[in-house]
Amino acid sequence: MKATQIRELSADDITARVAELERERFNLRFRAGTQPLEDPLRLRVIRRELARLKTVLREKAVTRTGGK
């Protein structure tokens, strides 16, 4: 998901997506400790998407409070 697509979402939608990805990341990391993963690059993709989501969420919070 691109940052421009994320900016179109509401803050609640972004928060829900963050929770969903963090749950998936936890499960993948847990599974990686016990067995080889089918797609080990998925962890990287999840981590980067979480960063994008959190960045846009922070941008929305800063613009709402006036920039500080």
PDB file of N, CA, C, O and CB in Angstrom:
ATOM      1  N   MET A   1       0.850  -1.177   0.000  1.00  0.00           N
ATOM      2  CA  MET A   1       0.000   0.000   0.000  1.00  0.00           C
ATOM      3  C   MET A   1       0.893   1.237   0.000  1.00  0.00           C
ATOM      4  O   MET A   1       1.801   1.357   0.822  1.00  0.00           O
ATOM      5  CB  MET A   1      -0.965   0.000   1.224  1.00  0.00           C
ATOM      6  N   LYS A   2       0.633   2.133  -0.908  1.00  0.00           N
ATOM      7  CA  LYS A   2       1.419   3.363  -1.039  1.00  0.00           C
ATOM      8  C   LYS A   2       0.952   4.398  -0.014  1.00  0.00           C
ATOM      9  O   LYS A   2      -0.172   4.339   0.483  1.00  0.00           O
ATOM     10  CB  LYS A   2       1.304   3.935  -2.476  1.00  0.00           C
ATOM     11  N   ALA A   3       1.833   5.339   0.286  1.00  0.00           N
ATOM     12  CA  ALA A   3       1.515   6.383   1.263  1.00  0.00           C
ATOM     13  C   ALA A   3       0.331   7.230   0.808  1.00  0.00           C
ATOM     14  O   ALA A   3      -0.467   7.677   1.632  1.00  0.00           O
ATOM     15  CB  ALA A   3       2.733   7.277   1.500  1.00  0.00           C
ATOM     16  N   THR A   4       0.214   7.449  -0.497  1.00  0.00           N
ATOM     17  CA  THR A   4      -0.918   8.245  -0.989  1.00  0.00           C
ATOM     18  C   THR A   4      -2.241   7.525  -0.742  1.00  0.00           C
ATOM     19  O   THR A   4      -3.250   8.162  -0.442  1.00  0.00           O
ATOM     20  CB  THR A   4      -0.755   8.545  -2.490  1.00  0.00           C
ATOM     21  N   GLN A   5      -2.236   6.204  -0.866  1.00  0.00           N
ATOM     22  CA  GLN A   5      -3.436   5.424  -0.583  1.00  0.00           C
ATOM     23  C   GLN A   5      -3.753   5.445   0.912  1.00  0.00           C
ATOM     24  O   GLN A   5      -4.917   5.495   1.306  1.00  0.00           O
ATOM     25  CB  GLN A   5      -3.263   3.977  -1.072  1.00  0.00           C
ATOM     26  N   ILE A   6      -2.720   5.405   1.727  1.00  0.00           N
ATOM     27  CA  ILE A   6      -2.907   5.406   3.184  1.00  0.00           C
ATOM     28  C   ILE A   6      -3.480   6.740   3.633  1.00  0.00           C
ATOM     29  O   ILE A   6      -4.327   6.780   4.526  1.00  0.00           O
ATOM     30  CB  ILE A   6      -1.570   5.122   3.914  1.00  0.00           C
ATOM     31  N   ARG A   7      -3.028   7.837   3.025  1.00  0.00           N
ATOM     32  CA  ARG A   7      -3.510   9.169   3.419  1.00  0.00           C
ATOM     33  C   ARG A   7      -5.007   9.330   3.183  1.00  0.00           C
ATOM     34  O   ARG A   7      -5.651  10.149   3.838  1.00  0.00           O
ATOM     35  CB  ARG A   7      -2.754  10.248   2.653  1.00  0.00           C
ATOM     36  N   GLU A   8      -5.564   8.560   2.259  1.00  0.00           N
ATOM     37  CA  GLU A   8      -6.997   8.628   1.978  1.00  0.00           C
ATOM     38  C   GLU A   8      -7.834   7.938   3.050  1.00  0.00           C
ATOM     39  O   GLU A   8      -9.038   8.175   3.137  1.00  0.00           O
ATOM     40  CB  GLU A   8      -7.287   8.008   0.629  1.00  0.00           C
ATOM     41  N   LEU A   9      -7.214   7.087   3.868  1.00  0.00           N
ATOM     42  CA  LEU A   9      -7.934   6.368   4.919  1.00  0.00           C
ATOM     43  C   LEU A   9      -8.138   7.254   6.137  1.00  0.00           C
ATOM     44  O   LEU A   9      -7.420   8.233   6.338  1.00  0.00           O
ATOM     45  CB  LEU A   9      -7.181   5.094   5.315  1.00  0.00           C
ATOM     46  N   SER A  10      -9.123   6.895   6.941  1.00  0.00           N
ATOM     47  CA  SER A  10      -9.336   7.625   8.197  1.00  0.00           C
ATOM     48  C   SER A  10      -8.346   7.117   9.250  1.00  0.00           C
ATOM     49  O   SER A  10      -7.738   6.059   9.089  1.00  0.00           O
ATOM     50  CB  SER A  10     -10.812   7.459   8.698  1.00  0.00           C
ATOM     51  N   ALA A  11      -8.200   7.880  10.311  1.00  0.00           N
ATOM     52  CA  ALA A  11      -7.276   7.497  11.383  1.00  0.00           C
ATOM     53  C   ALA A  11      -7.687   6.169  12.016  1.00  0.00           C
ATOM     54  O   ALA A  11      -6.829   5.366  12.383  1.00  0.00           O
ATOM     55  CB  ALA A  11      -7.217   8.596  12.457  1.00  0.00           C
ATOM     56  N   ASP A  12      -8.987   5.936  12.144  1.00  0.00           N
ATOM     57  CA  ASP A  12      -9.460   4.670  12.714  1.00  0.00           C
ATOM     58  C   ASP A  12      -9.118   3.491  11.814  1.00  0.00           C
ATOM     59  O   ASP A  12      -8.744   2.425  12.303  1.00  0.00           O
ATOM     60  CB  ASP A  12     -10.969   4.724  12.946  1.00  0.00           C
ATOM     61  N   ASP A  13      -9.243   3.675  10.502  1.00  0.00           N
ATOM     62  CA  ASP A  13      -8.895   2.615   9.555  1.00  0.00           C
ATOM     63  C   ASP A  13      -7.402   2.309   9.614  1.00  0.00           C
ATOM     64  O   ASP A  13      -6.993   1.148   9.568  1.00  0.00           O
ATOM     65  CB  ASP A  13      -9.299   3.014   8.125  1.00  0.00           C
ATOM     66  N   ILE A  14      -6.605   3.347   9.715  1.00  0.00           N
ATOM     67  CA  ILE A  14      -5.157   3.156   9.794  1.00  0.00           C
ATOM     68  C   ILE A  14      -4.797   2.415  11.077  1.00  0.00           C
ATOM     69  O   ILE A  14      -3.974   1.500  11.051  1.00  0.00           O
ATOM     70  CB  ILE A  14      -4.421   4.514   9.732  1.00  0.00           C
ATOM     71  N   THR A  15      -5.401   2.796  12.188  1.00  0.00           N
ATOM     72  CA  THR A  15      -5.132   2.140  13.465  1.00  0.00           C
ATOM     73  C   THR A  15      -5.524   0.667  13.415  1.00  0.00           C
ATOM     74  O   THR A  15      -4.805  -0.185  13.937  1.00  0.00           O
ATOM     75  CB  THR A  15      -5.883   2.846  14.596  1.00  0.00           C
ATOM     76  N   ALA A  16      -6.647   0.367  12.797  1.00  0.00           N
ATOM     77  CA  ALA A  16      -7.088  -1.024  12.669  1.00  0.00           C
ATOM     78  C   ALA A  16      -6.109  -1.824  11.820  1.00  0.00           C
ATOM     79  O   ALA A  16      -5.794  -2.970  12.138  1.00  0.00           O
ATOM     80  CB  ALA A  16      -8.495  -1.091  12.056  1.00  0.00           C
ATOM     81  N   ARG A  17      -5.633  -1.219  10.742  1.00  0.00           N
ATOM     82  CA  ARG A  17      -4.670  -1.900   9.860  1.00  0.00           C
ATOM     83  C   ARG A  17      -3.347  -2.129  10.584  1.00  0.00           C
ATOM     84  O   ARG A  17      -2.713  -3.168  10.394  1.00  0.00           O
ATOM     85  CB  ARG A  17      -4.433  -1.077   8.571  1.00  0.00           C
ATOM     86  N   VAL A  18      -2.919  -1.172  11.415  1.00  0.00           N
ATOM     87  CA  VAL A  18      -1.690  -1.333  12.203  1.00  0.00           C
ATOM     88  C   VAL A  18      -1.834  -2.516  13.151  1.00  0.00           C
ATOM     89  O   VAL A  18      -0.925  -3.339  13.260  1.00  0.00           O
ATOM     90  CB  VAL A  18      -1.368  -0.041  12.999  1.00  0.00           C
ATOM     91  N   ALA A  19      -2.964  -2.604  13.832  1.00  0.00           N
ATOM     92  CA  ALA A  19      -3.187  -3.707  14.765  1.00  0.00           C
ATOM     93  C   ALA A  19      -3.179  -5.046  14.029  1.00  0.00           C
ATOM     94  O   ALA A  19      -2.614  -6.025  14.515  1.00  0.00           O
ATOM     95  CB  ALA A  19      -4.520  -3.517  15.515  1.00  0.00           C
ATOM     96  N   GLU A  20      -3.802  -5.081  12.869  1.00  0.00           N
ATOM     97  CA  GLU A  20      -3.856  -6.307  12.077  1.00  0.00           C
ATOM     98  C   GLU A  20      -2.460  -6.750  11.636  1.00  0.00           C
ATOM     99  O   GLU A  20      -2.122  -7.931  11.721  1.00  0.00           O
ATOM    100  CB  GLU A  20      -4.750  -6.106  10.854  1.00  0.00           C
ATOM    101  N   LEU A  21      -1.658  -5.801  11.169  1.00  0.00           N
ATOM    102  CA  LEU A  21      -0.308  -6.134  10.724  1.00  0.00           C
ATOM    103  C   LEU A  21       0.599  -6.518  11.888  1.00  0.00           C
ATOM    104  O   LEU A  21       1.445  -7.401  11.744  1.00  0.00           O
ATOM    105  CB  LEU A  21       0.292  -4.964   9.968  1.00  0.00           C
ATOM    106  N   GLU A  22       0.436  -5.873  13.029  1.00  0.00           N
ATOM    107  CA  GLU A  22       1.249  -6.239  14.190  1.00  0.00           C
ATOM    108  C   GLU A  22       0.918  -7.655  14.657  1.00  0.00           C
ATOM    109  O   GLU A  22       1.804  -8.397  15.081  1.00  0.00           O
ATOM    110  CB  GLU A  22       1.032  -5.235  15.339  1.00  0.00           C
ATOM    111  N   ARG A  23      -0.354  -8.025  14.578  1.00  0.00           N
ATOM    112  CA  ARG A  23      -0.757  -9.386  14.934  1.00  0.00           C
ATOM    113  C   ARG A  23      -0.139 -10.389  13.956  1.00  0.00           C
ATOM    114  O   ARG A  23       0.370 -11.431  14.368  1.00  0.00           O
ATOM    115  CB  ARG A  23      -2.305  -9.515  14.939  1.00  0.00           C
ATOM    116  N   GLU A  24      -0.186 -10.070  12.669  1.00  0.00           N
ATOM    117  CA  GLU A  24       0.402 -10.955  11.656  1.00  0.00           C
ATOM    118  C   GLU A  24       1.912 -11.063  11.841  1.00  0.00           C
ATOM    119  O   GLU A  24       2.486 -12.145  11.718  1.00  0.00           O
ATOM    120  CB  GLU A  24       0.078 -10.446  10.238  1.00  0.00           C
ATOM    121  N   ARG A  25       2.543  -9.940  12.134  1.00  0.00           N
ATOM    122  CA  ARG A  25       3.995  -9.946  12.358  1.00  0.00           C
ATOM    123  C   ARG A  25       4.368 -10.799  13.558  1.00  0.00           C
ATOM    124  O   ARG A  25       5.339 -11.555  13.507  1.00  0.00           O
ATOM    125  CB  ARG A  25       4.511  -8.522  12.557  1.00  0.00           C
ATOM    126  N   PHE A  26       3.600 -10.683  14.644  1.00  0.00           N
ATOM    127  CA  PHE A  26       3.853 -11.499  15.826  1.00  0.00           C
ATOM    128  C   PHE A  26       3.752 -12.979  15.485  1.00  0.00           C
ATOM    129  O   PHE A  26       4.620 -13.769  15.856  1.00  0.00           O
ATOM    130  CB  PHE A  26       2.870 -11.143  16.949  1.00  0.00           C
ATOM    131  N   ASN A  27       2.691 -13.353  14.777  1.00  0.00           N
ATOM    132  CA  ASN A  27       2.489 -14.757  14.419  1.00  0.00           C
ATOM    133  C   ASN A  27       3.614 -15.276  13.527  1.00  0.00           C
ATOM    134  O   ASN A  27       4.082 -16.401  13.702  1.00  0.00           O
ATOM    135  CB  ASN A  27       1.144 -14.934  13.715  1.00  0.00           C
ATOM    136  N   LEU A  28       4.046 -14.456  12.575  1.00  0.00           N
ATOM    137  CA  LEU A  28       5.137 -14.877  11.699  1.00  0.00           C
ATOM    138  C   LEU A  28       6.448 -15.026  12.459  1.00  0.00           C
ATOM    139  O   LEU A  28       7.194 -15.978  12.233  1.00  0.00           O
ATOM    140  CB  LEU A  28       5.311 -13.883  10.563  1.00  0.00           C
ATOM    141  N   ARG A  29       6.725 -14.102  13.347  1.00  0.00           N
ATOM    142  CA  ARG A  29       7.969 -14.192  14.123  1.00  0.00           C
ATOM    143  C   ARG A  29       7.938 -15.406  15.045  1.00  0.00           C
ATOM    144  O   ARG A  29       8.952 -16.077  15.235  1.00  0.00           O
ATOM    145  CB  ARG A  29       8.192 -12.906  14.947  1.00  0.00           C
ATOM    146  N   PHE A  30       6.782 -15.679  15.608  1.00  0.00           N
ATOM    147  CA  PHE A  30       6.636 -16.845  16.484  1.00  0.00           C
ATOM    148  C   PHE A  30       6.849 -18.124  15.673  1.00  0.00           C
ATOM    149  O   PHE A  30       7.552 -19.035  16.108  1.00  0.00           O
ATOM    150  CB  PHE A  30       5.233 -16.856  17.166  1.00  0.00           C
ATOM    151  N   ARG A  31       6.237 -18.179  14.498  1.00  0.00           N
ATOM    152  CA  ARG A  31       6.357 -19.352  13.632  1.00  0.00           C
ATOM    153  C   ARG A  31       7.784 -19.508  13.115  1.00  0.00           C
ATOM    154  O   ARG A  31       8.254 -20.631  12.930  1.00  0.00           O
ATOM    155  CB  ARG A  31       5.379 -19.249  12.456  1.00  0.00           C
ATOM    156  N   ALA A  32       8.471 -18.407  12.881  1.00  0.00           N
ATOM    157  CA  ALA A  32       9.842 -18.452  12.367  1.00  0.00           C
ATOM    158  C   ALA A  32      10.790 -19.094  13.374  1.00  0.00           C
ATOM    159  O   ALA A  32      11.815 -19.660  12.992  1.00  0.00           O
ATOM    160  CB  ALA A  32      10.328 -17.043  12.019  1.00  0.00           C
ATOM    161  N   GLY A  33      10.456 -19.009  14.638  1.00  0.00           N
ATOM    162  CA  GLY A  33      11.288 -19.625  15.665  1.00  0.00           C
ATOM    163  C   GLY A  33      11.147 -21.129  15.726  1.00  0.00           C
ATOM    164  O   GLY A  33      12.027 -21.809  16.255  1.00  0.00           O
ATOM    165  N   THR A  34      10.071 -21.658  15.204  1.00  0.00           N
ATOM    166  CA  THR A  34       9.834 -23.092  15.307  1.00  0.00           C
ATOM    167  C   THR A  34       9.962 -23.831  13.983  1.00  0.00           C
ATOM    168  O   THR A  34      10.237 -25.031  13.969  1.00  0.00           O
ATOM    169  CB  THR A  34       8.480 -23.330  15.872  1.00  0.00           C
ATOM    170  N   GLN A  35       9.765 -23.127  12.868  1.00  0.00           N
ATOM    171  CA  GLN A  35       9.834 -23.780  11.556  1.00  0.00           C
ATOM    172  C   GLN A  35      10.214 -22.755  10.500  1.00  0.00           C
ATOM    173  O   GLN A  35      10.033 -21.555  10.706  1.00  0.00           O
ATOM    174  CB  GLN A  35       8.483 -24.458  11.195  1.00  0.00           C
ATOM    175  N   PRO A  36      10.737 -23.217   9.377  1.00  0.00           N
ATOM    176  CA  PRO A  36      11.064 -22.262   8.313  1.00  0.00           C
ATOM    177  C   PRO A  36       9.795 -21.660   7.704  1.00  0.00           C
ATOM    178  O   PRO A  36       8.781 -22.338   7.540  1.00  0.00           O
ATOM    179  CB  PRO A  36      11.900 -22.947   7.217  1.00  0.00           C
ATOM    180  N   LEU A  37       9.880 -20.384   7.379  1.00  0.00           N
ATOM    181  CA  LEU A  37       8.730 -19.687   6.802  1.00  0.00           C
ATOM    182  C   LEU A  37       8.653 -19.927   5.302  1.00  0.00           C
ATOM    183  O   LEU A  37       9.675 -20.073   4.631  1.00  0.00           O
ATOM    184  CB  LEU A  37       8.808 -18.184   7.093  1.00  0.00           C
ATOM    185  N   GLU A  38       7.425 -19.965   4.780  1.00  0.00           N
ATOM    186  CA  GLU A  38       7.230 -20.102   3.339  1.00  0.00           C
ATOM    187  C   GLU A  38       7.734 -18.849   2.619  1.00  0.00           C
ATOM    188  O   GLU A  38       8.369 -18.946   1.569  1.00  0.00           O
ATOM    189  CB  GLU A  38       5.738 -20.351   3.011  1.00  0.00           C
ATOM    190  N   ASP A  39       7.449 -17.679   3.184  1.00  0.00           N
ATOM    191  CA  ASP A  39       7.836 -16.416   2.576  1.00  0.00           C
ATOM    192  C   ASP A  39       8.518 -15.536   3.622  1.00  0.00           C
ATOM    193  O   ASP A  39       7.860 -14.699   4.240  1.00  0.00           O
ATOM    194  CB  ASP A  39       6.606 -15.697   1.968  1.00  0.00           C
ATOM    195  N   PRO A  40       9.817 -15.711   3.831  1.00  0.00           N
ATOM    196  CA  PRO A  40      10.501 -14.929   4.871  1.00  0.00           C
ATOM    197  C   PRO A  40      10.542 -13.432   4.574  1.00  0.00           C
ATOM    198  O   PRO A  40      10.709 -12.632   5.495  1.00  0.00           O
ATOM    199  CB  PRO A  40      11.910 -15.438   5.045  1.00  0.00           C
ATOM    200  N   LEU A  41      10.394 -13.037   3.316  1.00  0.00           N
ATOM    201  CA  LEU A  41      10.398 -11.616   2.982  1.00  0.00           C
ATOM    202  C   LEU A  41       9.128 -10.919   3.434  1.00  0.00           C
ATOM    203  O   LEU A  41       9.073  -9.689   3.469  1.00  0.00           O
ATOM    204  CB  LEU A  41      10.578 -11.433   1.495  1.00  0.00           C
ATOM    205  N   ARG A  42       8.115 -11.684   3.777  1.00  0.00           N
ATOM    206  CA  ARG A  42       6.852 -11.091   4.243  1.00  0.00           C
ATOM    207  C   ARG A  42       7.094 -10.271   5.512  1.00  0.00           C
ATOM    208  O   ARG A  42       6.431  -9.256   5.728  1.00  0.00           O
ATOM    209  CB  ARG A  42       5.789 -12.196   4.509  1.00  0.00           C
ATOM    210  N   LEU A  43       8.036 -10.703   6.348  1.00  0.00           N
ATOM    211  CA  LEU A  43       8.354  -9.938   7.557  1.00  0.00           C
ATOM    212  C   LEU A  43       8.848  -8.535   7.195  1.00  0.00           C
ATOM    213  O   LEU A  43       8.474  -7.559   7.846  1.00  0.00           O
ATOM    214  CB  LEU A  43       9.418 -10.678   8.400  1.00  0.00           C
ATOM    215  N   ARG A  44       9.672  -8.433   6.174  1.00  0.00           N
ATOM    216  CA  ARG A  44      10.181  -7.131   5.744  1.00  0.00           C
ATOM    217  C   ARG A  44       9.051  -6.265   5.195  1.00  0.00           C
ATOM    218  O   ARG A  44       8.967  -5.073   5.493  1.00  0.00           O
ATOM    219  CB  ARG A  44      11.281  -7.307   4.681  1.00  0.00           C
ATOM    220  N   VAL A  45       8.195  -6.870   4.401  1.00  0.00           N
ATOM    221  CA  VAL A  45       7.073  -6.135   3.815  1.00  0.00           C
ATOM    222  C   VAL A  45       6.159  -5.598   4.916  1.00  0.00           C
ATOM    223  O   VAL A  45       5.722  -4.448   4.862  1.00  0.00           O
ATOM    224  CB  VAL A  45       6.275  -7.039   2.846  1.00  0.00           C
ATOM    225  N   ILE A  46       5.875  -6.429   5.908  1.00  0.00           N
ATOM    226  CA  ILE A  46       5.015  -6.016   7.020  1.00  0.00           C
ATOM    227  C   ILE A  46       5.662  -4.869   7.789  1.00  0.00           C
ATOM    228  O   ILE A  46       5.002  -3.884   8.121  1.00  0.00           O
ATOM    229  CB  ILE A  46       4.735  -7.207   7.967  1.00  0.00           C
ATOM    230  N   ARG A  47       6.961  -5.003   8.070  1.00  0.00           N
ATOM    231  CA  ARG A  47       7.665  -3.972   8.834  1.00  0.00           C
ATOM    232  C   ARG A  47       7.623  -2.628   8.113  1.00  0.00           C
ATOM    233  O   ARG A  47       7.397  -1.594   8.741  1.00  0.00           O
ATOM    234  CB  ARG A  47       9.120  -4.391   9.081  1.00  0.00           C
ATOM    235  N   ARG A  48       7.833  -2.638   6.824  1.00  0.00           N
ATOM    236  CA  ARG A  48       7.830  -1.391   6.062  1.00  0.00           C
ATOM    237  C   ARG A  48       6.429  -0.791   5.950  1.00  0.00           C
ATOM    238  O   ARG A  48       6.262   0.427   6.001  1.00  0.00           O
ATOM    239  CB  ARG A  48       8.400  -1.629   4.674  1.00  0.00           C
ATOM    240  N   GLU A  49       5.421  -1.659   5.797  1.00  0.00           N
ATOM    241  CA  GLU A  49       4.061  -1.136   5.724  1.00  0.00           C
ATOM    242  C   GLU A  49       3.636  -0.553   7.068  1.00  0.00           C
ATOM    243  O   GLU A  49       2.941   0.462   7.114  1.00  0.00           O
ATOM    244  CB  GLU A  49       3.084  -2.238   5.288  1.00  0.00           C
ATOM    245  N   LEU A  50       4.050  -1.191   8.160  1.00  0.00           N
ATOM    246  CA  LEU A  50       3.763  -0.634   9.483  1.00  0.00           C
ATOM    247  C   LEU A  50       4.397   0.750   9.629  1.00  0.00           C
ATOM    248  O   LEU A  50       3.775   1.668  10.164  1.00  0.00           O
ATOM    249  CB  LEU A  50       4.277  -1.579  10.592  1.00  0.00           C
ATOM    250  N   ALA A  51       5.613   0.896   9.161  1.00  0.00           N
ATOM    251  CA  ALA A  51       6.295   2.192   9.245  1.00  0.00           C
ATOM    252  C   ALA A  51       5.543   3.246   8.440  1.00  0.00           C
ATOM    253  O   ALA A  51       5.373   4.375   8.901  1.00  0.00           O
ATOM    254  CB  ALA A  51       7.748   2.074   8.742  1.00  0.00           C
ATOM    255  N   ARG A  52       5.093   2.884   7.237  1.00  0.00           N
ATOM    256  CA  ARG A  52       4.323   3.830   6.428  1.00  0.00           C
ATOM    257  C   ARG A  52       3.041   4.239   7.128  1.00  0.00           C
ATOM    258  O   ARG A  52       2.703   5.422   7.186  1.00  0.00           O
ATOM    259  CB  ARG A  52       4.001   3.228   5.066  1.00  0.00           C
ATOM    260  N   LEU A  53       2.323   3.249   7.663  1.00  0.00           N
ATOM    261  CA  LEU A  53       1.059   3.533   8.337  1.00  0.00           C
ATOM    262  C   LEU A  53       1.266   4.446   9.535  1.00  0.00           C
ATOM    263  O   LEU A  53       0.528   5.414   9.722  1.00  0.00           O
ATOM    264  CB  LEU A  53       0.389   2.236   8.778  1.00  0.00           C
ATOM    265  N   LYS A  54       2.271   4.137  10.347  1.00  0.00           N
ATOM    266  CA  LYS A  54       2.524   4.929  11.543  1.00  0.00           C
ATOM    267  C   LYS A  54       2.985   6.337  11.185  1.00  0.00           C
ATOM    268  O   LYS A  54       2.664   7.293  11.891  1.00  0.00           O
ATOM    269  CB  LYS A  54       3.565   4.245  12.421  1.00  0.00           C
ATOM    270  N   THR A  55       3.738   6.469  10.090  1.00  0.00           N
ATOM    271  CA  THR A  55       4.181   7.791   9.654  1.00  0.00           C
ATOM    272  C   THR A  55       2.990   8.654   9.248  1.00  0.00           C
ATOM    273  O   THR A  55       2.894   9.814   9.649  1.00  0.00           O
ATOM    274  CB  THR A  55       5.170   7.667   8.487  1.00  0.00           C
ATOM    275  N   VAL A  56       2.089   8.093   8.458  1.00  0.00           N
ATOM    276  CA  VAL A  56       0.922   8.847   8.013  1.00  0.00           C
ATOM    277  C   VAL A  56       0.020   9.173   9.206  1.00  0.00           C
ATOM    278  O   VAL A  56      -0.547  10.263   9.277  1.00  0.00           O
ATOM    279  CB  VAL A  56       0.137   8.054   6.941  1.00  0.00           C
ATOM    280  N   LEU A  57      -0.110   8.236  10.135  1.00  0.00           N
ATOM    281  CA  LEU A  57      -0.915   8.485  11.336  1.00  0.00           C
ATOM    282  C   LEU A  57      -0.319   9.638  12.139  1.00  0.00           C
ATOM    283  O   LEU A  57      -1.050  10.476  12.667  1.00  0.00           O
ATOM    284  CB  LEU A  57      -1.004   7.209  12.212  1.00  0.00           C
ATOM    285  N   ARG A  58       0.993   9.677  12.228  1.00  0.00           N
ATOM    286  CA  ARG A  58       1.684  10.763  12.932  1.00  0.00           C
ATOM    287  C   ARG A  58       1.494  12.090  12.191  1.00  0.00           C
ATOM    288  O   ARG A  58       1.283  13.130  12.815  1.00  0.00           O
ATOM    289  CB  ARG A  58       3.194  10.442  13.078  1.00  0.00           C
ATOM    290  N   GLU A  59       1.568  12.046  10.872  1.00  0.00           N
ATOM    291  CA  GLU A  59       1.333  13.265  10.081  1.00  0.00           C
ATOM    292  C   GLU A  59      -0.060  13.816  10.351  1.00  0.00           C
ATOM    293  O   GLU A  59      -0.234  15.023  10.519  1.00  0.00           O
ATOM    294  CB  GLU A  59       1.507  12.981   8.571  1.00  0.00           C
ATOM    295  N   LYS A  60      -1.045  12.934  10.393  1.00  0.00           N
ATOM    296  CA  LYS A  60      -2.417  13.370  10.652  1.00  0.00           C
ATOM    297  C   LYS A  60      -2.538  13.979  12.039  1.00  0.00           C
ATOM    298  O   LYS A  60      -3.243  14.972  12.218  1.00  0.00           O
ATOM    299  CB  LYS A  60      -3.391  12.197  10.505  1.00  0.00           C
ATOM    300  N   ALA A  61      -1.861  13.398  13.024  1.00  0.00           N
ATOM    301  CA  ALA A  61      -1.919  13.910  14.388  1.00  0.00           C
ATOM    302  C   ALA A  61      -1.254  15.281  14.481  1.00  0.00           C
ATOM    303  O   ALA A  61      -1.751  16.167  15.177  1.00  0.00           O
ATOM    304  CB  ALA A  61      -1.248  12.928  15.357  1.00  0.00           C
ATOM    305  N   VAL A  62      -0.137  15.459  13.785  1.00  0.00           N
ATOM    306  CA  VAL A  62       0.572  16.738  13.824  1.00  0.00           C
ATOM    307  C   VAL A  62      -0.230  17.833  13.155  1.00  0.00           C
ATOM    308  O   VAL A  62      -0.301  18.949  13.671  1.00  0.00           O
ATOM    309  CB  VAL A  62       1.932  16.614  13.158  1.00  0.00           C
ATOM    310  N   THR A  63      -0.835  17.537  12.018  1.00  0.00           N
ATOM    311  CA  THR A  63      -1.618  18.560  11.328  1.00  0.00           C
ATOM    312  C   THR A  63      -2.878  18.912  12.112  1.00  0.00           C
ATOM    313  O   THR A  63      -3.365  20.040  12.043  1.00  0.00           O
ATOM    314  CB  THR A  63      -1.990  18.088   9.921  1.00  0.00           C
ATOM    315  N   ARG A  64      -3.391  17.960  12.841  1.00  0.00           N
ATOM    316  CA  ARG A  64      -4.590  18.216  13.653  1.00  0.00           C
ATOM    317  C   ARG A  64      -4.280  19.124  14.833  1.00  0.00           C
ATOM    318  O   ARG A  64      -5.127  19.915  15.248  1.00  0.00           O
ATOM    319  CB  ARG A  64      -5.185  16.900  14.157  1.00  0.00           C
ATOM    320  N   THR A  65      -3.051  19.012  15.384  1.00  0.00           N
ATOM    321  CA  THR A  65      -2.697  19.802  16.560  1.00  0.00           C
ATOM    322  C   THR A  65      -2.041  21.131  16.203  1.00  0.00           C
ATOM    323  O   THR A  65      -1.736  21.930  17.089  1.00  0.00           O
ATOM    324  CB  THR A  65      -1.774  19.008  17.449  1.00  0.00           C
ATOM    325  N   GLY A  66      -1.827  21.369  14.941  1.00  0.00           N
ATOM    326  CA  GLY A  66      -1.287  22.667  14.546  1.00  0.00           C
ATOM    327  C   GLY A  66       0.193  22.670  14.244  1.00  0.00           C
ATOM    328  O   GLY A  66       0.787  23.741  14.126  1.00  0.00           O
ATOM    329  N   GLY A  67       0.814  21.503  14.113  1.00  0.00           N
ATOM    330  CA  GLY A  67       2.205  21.468  13.680  1.00  0.00           C
ATOM    331  C   GLY A  67       3.242  21.287  14.758  1.00  0.00           C
ATOM    332  O   GLY A  67       4.426  21.175  14.439  1.00  0.00           O
ATOM    333  N   LYS A  68       2.859  21.253  16.018  1.00  0.00           N
ATOM    334  CA  LYS A  68       3.870  21.060  17.070  1.00  0.00           C
ATOM    335  C   LYS A  68       3.588  19.837  17.870  1.00  0.00           C
ATOM    336  O   LYS A  68       4.334  19.519  18.797  1.00  0.00           O
ATOM    337  CB  LYS A  68       3.938  22.256  17.988  1.00  0.00           C
TER     338      LYS A  68
END
